[in-house]
Amino acid sequence: MRDHNDMKTLTTVTLILAFASSVYAGAGMESAQPAPSAPAAPAVRGRVVFMEGDVEIDGRAAEIGTELGARSVVRTGPGANCEIVFADKNAVRVSQNATATLDFSRTIVQIDLEKGGVTSVLRKLAAASGDDSFRIRTAGAVAGVRGTSLCVWADATSTYVCACNGTVHTVDAKGGNEFTTEASHHQAKIYSRAGESISVEAAGMLHHSDESVESLAARIGERIDWTVPD
């Protein structure tokens, strides 16, 4: 059982409303020299560990074990979902009717969520000089975290962000509507845009459940303690 006084890592989420190869080849050598090196394969940054329904990754049908490279586009159909594990202790679920680009090429892992939803359970992110180590960006928002359990859904006019278990900081594109929410058990807000106006209101638990977050955590051998913020 974790000691939440000594081992708890502060999780911060920042929400900003806005619209948002090297190839190695050996030179020609004499026969006495080693053979030229083959081009380096792209680093595998994530792997599909569970899926159901129609899922495409980089335009091809996905299956269990499909590997993602430095940057991959995931698309899911009606009733489909895809769960991806990266760096051993981080799991992401891309839900139905979603389009998401997962970019592992930077220090800060980023998901560009065009539409639909993403749920994440993050336990082992690389340090990023005290800054965010993981971001989810939608057409209307950017959410940055260092490690937590969260759910983000987006459509054309709104962005839903739930701090499932952790601390969330949100602020709109104009620097207003700023909040810091620490939650042991689901606290959410919806940021809505109407013309130039941005509004925010509290929201209930939409699009996900305790069970859906717990099942994702189980993919990386973790359990959610709903009595204390992560």
C-alpha positions as CSV (number, residue, x, y, z in Angstrom):
1,M,0.0,0.0,0.0
2,R,1.5,3.4,-1.0
3,D,2.3,6.0,1.7
4,H,0.5,9.0,0.3
5,N,2.5,11.3,2.6
6,D,5.9,10.3,1.3
7,M,5.2,8.9,-2.1
8,K,2.3,10.9,-3.5
9,T,3.4,12.9,-6.6
10,L,1.5,16.1,-7.2
11,T,-0.6,15.9,-10.3
12,T,-1.5,19.1,-12.2
13,V,-3.8,19.5,-15.2
14,T,-3.9,22.7,-17.1
15,L,-6.8,23.3,-19.4
16,I,-6.6,26.1,-21.9
17,L,-9.5,26.7,-24.2
18,A,-8.4,27.5,-27.7
19,F,-8.6,26.0,-31.2
20,A,-6.3,24.3,-31.0
21,S,14.5,10.1,-38.6
22,S,17.1,9.8,-38.6
23,V,18.1,7.0,-41.0
24,Y,21.4,5.3,-40.5
25,A,23.2,3.8,-43.5
26,G,26.6,2.4,-43.6
27,A,29.1,4.0,-46.0
28,G,30.7,1.9,-48.6
29,M,33.5,-0.2,-47.1
30,E,36.1,-2.6,-48.2
31,S,35.2,-6.3,-47.7
32,A,37.4,-6.4,-44.5
33,Q,35.2,-3.8,-42.8
34,P,31.8,-4.6,-41.1
35,A,28.8,-4.7,-43.4
36,P,26.8,-1.4,-43.7
37,S,24.1,-1.0,-41.0
38,A,20.5,-1.3,-41.9
39,P,18.2,1.7,-41.4
40,A,17.2,2.0,-37.8
41,A,13.7,0.9,-37.1
42,P,11.3,3.5,-35.5
43,A,11.2,3.2,-31.8
44,V,8.1,1.4,-30.6
45,R,6.4,3.7,-28.1
46,G,3.1,2.0,-27.4
47,R,1.3,-1.3,-27.9
48,V,-2.4,-2.3,-28.2
49,V,-3.3,-4.5,-25.3
50,F,-7.0,-4.6,-25.8
51,M,-9.5,-3.6,-28.4
52,E,-13.0,-4.3,-29.7
53,G,-14.9,-3.2,-32.7
54,D,-13.4,-1.4,-35.7
55,V,-10.1,0.2,-34.9
56,E,-7.5,1.6,-37.3
57,I,-4.0,2.7,-36.6
58,D,-2.2,4.7,-39.3
59,G,-4.9,3.7,-41.7
60,R,-4.6,0.0,-41.2
61,A,-6.8,-2.4,-39.2
62,A,-5.4,-2.8,-35.7
63,E,-5.2,-6.0,-33.6
64,I,-3.9,-7.0,-30.2
65,G,-0.2,-6.4,-30.2
66,T,-0.1,-3.7,-32.9
67,E,2.8,-1.4,-32.1
68,L,2.7,2.3,-32.4
69,G,5.7,4.3,-33.5
70,A,6.8,7.8,-32.6
71,R,3.5,9.3,-33.9
72,S,0.4,7.3,-34.8
73,V,-3.2,8.1,-35.6
74,V,-5.9,6.0,-33.9
75,R,-9.5,5.9,-35.3
76,T,-12.3,4.0,-33.7
77,G,-15.8,3.2,-35.0
78,P,-19.2,3.0,-33.4
79,G,-19.1,0.9,-30.2
80,A,-15.3,0.4,-30.6
81,N,-12.5,1.2,-28.3
82,C,-8.7,0.6,-28.1
83,E,-6.4,0.4,-25.1
84,I,-2.7,1.2,-25.4
85,V,0.0,0.8,-22.9
86,F,3.3,2.8,-23.0
87,A,6.4,2.9,-20.8
88,D,5.0,-0.1,-18.9
89,K,2.9,1.8,-16.4
90,N,0.8,4.2,-18.5
91,A,-2.5,3.2,-20.2
92,V,-4.7,5.1,-22.5
93,R,-8.2,4.1,-23.8
94,V,-9.4,5.7,-27.0
95,S,-13.2,5.4,-26.9
96,Q,-15.8,5.0,-29.7
97,N,-16.2,7.3,-32.7
98,A,-12.8,9.0,-31.9
99,T,-9.8,10.2,-33.8
100,A,-6.7,10.7,-31.8
101,T,-3.0,11.2,-32.7
102,L,-0.6,9.8,-30.2
103,D,2.8,11.6,-30.4
104,F,5.6,10.0,-28.4
105,S,8.4,11.8,-30.2
106,R,8.9,14.5,-27.6
107,T,9.7,14.5,-23.9
108,I,6.1,15.4,-23.3
109,V,3.9,12.7,-24.6
110,Q,0.9,14.3,-26.4
111,I,-2.5,13.2,-27.7
112,D,-4.3,15.4,-30.2
113,L,-7.9,14.4,-29.8
114,E,-9.9,15.5,-32.8
115,K,-13.1,14.0,-31.5
116,G,-14.4,11.5,-29.0
117,G,-12.9,10.6,-25.7
118,V,-9.7,9.5,-24.1
119,T,-9.3,8.0,-20.6
120,S,-5.8,7.7,-19.1
121,V,-4.3,6.1,-16.1
122,L,-0.7,7.3,-15.8
123,R,1.8,5.9,-13.3
124,K,5.2,6.2,-14.9
125,L,5.9,9.3,-16.9
126,A,9.4,10.6,-17.6
127,A,10.3,13.8,-15.8
128,A,10.0,16.9,-17.9
129,S,12.0,19.4,-15.9
130,G,9.1,19.9,-13.5
131,D,6.7,20.6,-16.3
132,D,3.9,18.5,-17.7
133,S,4.9,15.1,-19.0
134,F,1.6,14.2,-20.8
135,R,-0.9,16.3,-22.7
136,I,-4.2,15.8,-24.3
137,R,-5.1,18.5,-26.8
138,T,-8.5,18.9,-28.4
139,A,-10.0,21.4,-30.8
140,G,-11.0,23.4,-27.8
141,A,-8.6,22.6,-25.0
142,V,-5.1,21.5,-23.8
143,A,-4.8,19.3,-20.7
144,G,-1.4,18.7,-19.3
145,V,-0.5,16.3,-16.5
146,R,2.4,14.7,-14.7
147,G,0.5,11.6,-13.7
148,T,-3.1,10.9,-12.8
149,S,-6.3,9.2,-13.8
150,L,-8.4,11.5,-16.0
151,C,-11.0,11.5,-18.7
152,V,-11.3,14.0,-21.6
153,W,-14.1,14.2,-24.1
154,A,-14.5,16.7,-26.9
155,D,-16.9,17.8,-29.6
156,A,-17.2,20.9,-31.8
157,T,-18.3,23.3,-29.0
158,S,-17.2,21.9,-25.7
159,T,-14.6,20.0,-23.7
160,Y,-15.3,17.8,-20.7
161,V,-12.5,17.1,-18.3
162,C,-12.8,14.9,-15.2
163,A,-10.2,14.5,-12.5
164,C,-11.0,10.9,-11.8
165,N,-8.4,10.6,-9.1
166,G,-5.8,13.4,-8.7
167,T,-5.4,17.2,-8.9
168,V,-6.6,19.2,-11.8
169,H,-5.8,22.8,-12.7
170,T,-7.9,24.4,-15.4
171,V,-7.9,27.8,-17.1
172,D,-9.4,29.1,-20.3
173,A,-7.7,30.7,-23.2
174,K,-8.2,34.2,-22.0
175,G,-6.7,33.5,-18.6
176,G,-10.0,33.4,-16.8
177,N,-12.2,30.6,-15.3
178,E,-9.2,29.3,-13.4
179,F,-9.7,26.5,-10.9
180,T,-7.6,23.9,-9.1
181,T,-9.6,20.8,-8.2
182,E,-8.3,17.9,-6.0
183,A,-10.4,14.9,-6.2
184,S,-10.3,11.4,-4.8
185,H,-13.4,10.4,-6.7
186,H,-14.4,12.2,-10.0
187,Q,-14.9,15.9,-10.1
188,A,-15.5,17.3,-13.6
189,K,-16.1,20.5,-15.5
190,I,-17.3,21.4,-18.9
191,Y,-15.8,24.3,-20.8
192,S,-18.2,25.6,-23.5
193,R,-17.6,28.1,-26.3
194,A,-20.3,30.3,-27.8
195,G,-18.7,32.8,-30.2
196,E,-16.0,34.7,-28.3
197,S,-17.4,33.7,-25.0
198,I,-16.1,30.9,-22.8
199,S,-18.1,29.5,-19.9
200,V,-17.4,26.8,-17.4
201,E,-19.7,24.8,-15.2
202,A,-19.5,21.8,-12.9
203,A,-20.5,18.5,-14.4
204,G,-21.4,15.0,-13.3
205,M,-19.6,11.9,-14.2
206,L,-20.2,11.5,-18.0
207,H,-18.8,9.1,-20.6
208,H,-17.1,6.9,-18.0
209,S,-17.5,5.1,-14.7
210,D,-15.5,3.7,-11.8
211,E,-15.4,0.4,-13.5
212,S,-14.1,1.7,-16.7
213,V,-11.2,3.5,-15.0
214,E,-10.5,0.5,-12.8
215,S,-10.4,-1.9,-15.8
216,L,-7.9,0.4,-17.5
217,A,-5.7,0.6,-14.4
218,A,-5.7,-3.2,-14.3
219,R,-4.0,-3.3,-17.7
220,I,-0.9,-1.9,-16.0
221,G,-1.3,-3.9,-12.8
222,E,-2.6,-0.9,-10.8
223,R,-5.6,-0.3,-8.6
224,I,-7.4,3.0,-8.0
225,D,-7.7,4.1,-4.3
226,W,-10.9,6.1,-4.4
227,T,-10.4,7.3,-0.8
228,V,-7.4,9.6,-1.5
229,P,-6.3,11.7,-4.5
230,D,-3.4,10.1,-6.4
